[in-house]
């Protein structure tokens, strides 16, 4: 019983980490695109 709960917790943590990585990747892509568009002025920093 405990092993199943720990397994579920681990899968939830993996999913959360994956989502955070995707968001970070999206933000970095957005920032790179923004810096390409407006190379003369600094872009937003979230």
C-alpha positions in Angstrom: 0.0 0.0 0.0 2.8 2.4 1.0 4.8 1.6 -2.1 1.8 2.5 -4.4 1.4 5.8 -2.7 5.2 6.6 -3.0 5.0 5.6 -6.6 2.1 7.9 -7.3 3.9 10.7 -5.5 7.0 10.2 -7.6 5.0 10.2 -10.8 3.3 13.4 -9.8 6.7 15.0 -9.0 8.1 13.9 -12.3 5.1 15.4 -14.1 5.5 18.7 -12.2 9.2 18.8 -13.0 8.5 18.1 -16.7 5.9 20.9 -16.8 8.3 23.4 -15.2 11.0 22.4 -17.7 8.6 23.0 -20.6 7.6 26.4 -19.2 11.3 27.4 -18.7 12.1 26.3 -22.2 9.1 28.3 -23.6 10.2 31.4 -21.7 13.8 31.1 -22.9 12.6 30.7 -26.5 10.3 33.7 -26.1 13.1 35.7 -24.6 15.5 34.7 -27.5 12.8 35.6 -30.1 12.2 38.9 -28.3 15.9 39.8 -28.2 16.0 39.1 -31.9 13.1 41.4 -32.6 14.2 44.2 -30.3 18.0 43.9 -30.3 18.4 47.6 -29.5 16.4 47.6 -26.3 16.4 45.1 -23.4 13.6 42.6 -23.3 11.3 41.7 -20.4 12.7 39.6 -17.6 10.1 37.3 -15.9 
